[in-house]
């Protein structure tokens, strides 16, 4: 499914890096879960050193209520339609029913660039947007069986709400970007302060950001050129770069 900043090209690698900090039974939290492209690659069982597997819970949180509604429906067996007309798009955009799973499917997955209410994306010969969104949602729901979901903002999750040893991954709106119309304006400074406080109480914190971000006191865990292996995408002067920063209990 199209989703602005959805990490479809780097999600697996990010999950691999985050998994290096997990221990058997530890919680994994995807704080800005979006299109689930990271948490889908996180195992719900972690191996013991002496053999065997231990159930290790996963939690996906997002500030966009309609998105959480959509994922809950999909995890319960809902199969989205594979055709969405321009008239369907206009009707759903006008009503924006927060309790209808079609709201997020259409206003993200059938919009230009996966941007909320970005305008109806007309199908092309090799790109059928609603069909792609439907197939993607069903596949991710299978990958994420047993995933817990929560509609919430980062500011409501205070230090200590998760046990020490939790691995927390955050993919907030990147600094100096237009952000997401589906949620309130984002305060990057408040977010980084919040993330540091969680690390101070024993949480392993990973944060995705762009090429211009240099947070003081954070380790650079990985840096990848995204979008078609780093090739230029239309309208870009250079490949998008995703950087993954880490701060842990003793960082």
N, C-alpha and C positions, 0 to 999 in steps of 0.2 A: 504494500500500500504506500502511495506517495505520502510523505510527511516531511515538512521542512526540518532539516537538521536531523534526519532520522537514523543516521549511523548505519545504513544498510551495507555500506562498503567496508566499514572498519569495526563493526560491532563484535564480530567473533574474536578479533585480536584483542580488543579492549577486555572482553570477558576472560580471555586467557591470562592477561596480566592481573586482573582483579582476583582471579582464582588462586594465584600464588600466595595470597594472604589468608585464604580460608583454612579453617581447621574443622575436624569432624563435629557436626552439630551446630556450627556457627550460622548465624543469620546473614543473608545477603539482601541488601536493600538497594533497589534502583529508584532513586528519589525523583527523577524527572523522566519517568519511564517511556513516555511518548509512544513510539511504534514497537516497543519491546525488542528492538534489535540487539540489545546487549543481554538482557536477562534471559532471553530464549536460549542463549548459549551457556548459561550457568546451570550446572547439575544440581538436582535436588537431593543428591546423596554424595557424601564425601568419603573417600577411602580411609580406613584406619591403617596405621603403619604396619600392624601385624596381620593385615588381611581383613576383609569384610568391608561393608559400607554402612554409614550412619546417615539417617535422615537429617538433612540440613535445609531449613526452610528458606524460601525466597519471598520477598515482598516487593511489589511494584506500586509506586506512589506517583500521582500526577495532580497538578492544580486544575487541569481541564476536566470538569465533571462529565461532559458528554463523551469524552474519550474513555474514561473509566467505565462508564455505562456500556459503551460498545464492547470493551474487552471482557467485561463480566458476562455480557450476553454471549459472546463468542465462546468463552470458556464453559458456558452452560449448554452449548450445542447449536447456537444460532448460526445459520448460514446466510450471509448477505446476498442480495440479488446481484446478478452479473451484468445487468443493464440499468443504467440511470440516464434518463433523458434530460434535456435542457430544462424542460418544464418541471421535472422532478426536482432538479437542482434549485430552481427558482422558488418552488414551494417550500422546500426544506430550509433554504436560506432565510425565507421570510418568517417562518415559524420558530426555527431553532429550538425545538422541543428538547430540553436537557435530559429527558427520560427515554428518548427514542434512540436506539443504537444507530439508526440510519443517519442521525445528525452528524456525528463525527466521521462516519464512513464517507459521507458525501462531501462535507465541507472541508475535509482534509484530502481524502483519497481521490475525489473527482474535481479538485481545484487545481489551477495552474501552480506548478511547483510544489504541490502539497501544502500550500499556505492557506490557512483558515479563511474561508470566504474569498479566496483569491480569484474567483471567476470560473465559470464552467470550462473544463478542459475537454475540448472536442476530440473524439477518438481519431486516431490516425491508422493507416493500414497495418502497422506493426505494433500499435499501442492502443489497447482497449482499457481505459482507466478503471471503469467499474469492475470489469472482469478481473483485472490485475489486483484491485483492492480486495475483492471477495476472496480470491484464491490465497492472497497473502494473509488475510485475517484468519482464515480457516487453518492454514498451515502453522501460523504462530500459536494459535490456540492449542493445537496438538503438541507443539514443542513446550508449551508452558502449562501443561496439565498440573493441577495442584497449586498453581501460583496464587498467592494472596494479593488482593488489590485494595488500594485505599485512595480515596479522593481527598487530597490535603495539600497544603503549601509547606514549603520548607520551614517557614517561620513558626509554624505550629508544632514542629517536632523538636522539642527542647533537649539539650544535652542530658544524657541519662535515660532517655526514653527507649534506647536500644542497649542491650547488654554489651559489656566489654568484649572485644573480639569480633564484633559485627563488622562486615565489610560493606561499606557504603559507597555506591557509585552515583555520581551526579553529572548530568549533562544539561546544565542550565543554558538559557539564552546567552550566546556569546557577547562579551562586552563590545560596545560600538556597533551592534547590529540592530536591525529593526524590531527584533523580538517577535512575539506571538500575539496576534490579535485576540486569540481565544482566552487569554488570561490578562490579569492586571499588569501594568508596567513593572519591569523587573529591576530590582536594586542590587547590582553586582557587588557593591561594597558590603552591604549587609549580608549577602550570601557568603562571601569569603570569610567574614568574621564568624558566622554561624558554623561553617565547615571546620574552622580551626578549633572552635570550642568542642566540637564532637571528637576531634582527634585527641584533645586533651583529656577526655574521659575514657580513653581506651578503644576508640573506634578507628578502623583503618579506612581512610577517606581517599577516594579517587575522584578527580574532577577533570572533565573534558573542557578544553578551551581552544581558541584559535592561535594563529602564529604570533600575534602581538602581545599575548598575555605572559607576564613574568611575575607570578606571585612570590613574594619574599618568604623564604623559609620552607618552600615546597620542593620536593624532588621531581625532576622530569622523568616520568616512567617510560614514556614512548612518544614518538613523533612520527606521524605518517601523512604522506600526501594521499588525499582521498580523491574520489571521482575518477573512474576508469584508469586506475593505476597511476594517477598523477597527471594524466593528460589534461590539457585545457578544455574546459567546458564553455559553451557559448556565452559570451558576455564577460568572461573572466580573463584577466591579464596574466594570471599565474594560477597554478593548481591550489585548491583549498588544502590547508594543512590542519590536521587535528592533533592537538597535543594533550597528553594524559599526565596529569600531575598527581603526586601522592604525598600524603602526610599521615603519619601513624602515631601511635601512643608515645614513641620516643623520638619522633622526627624533630 
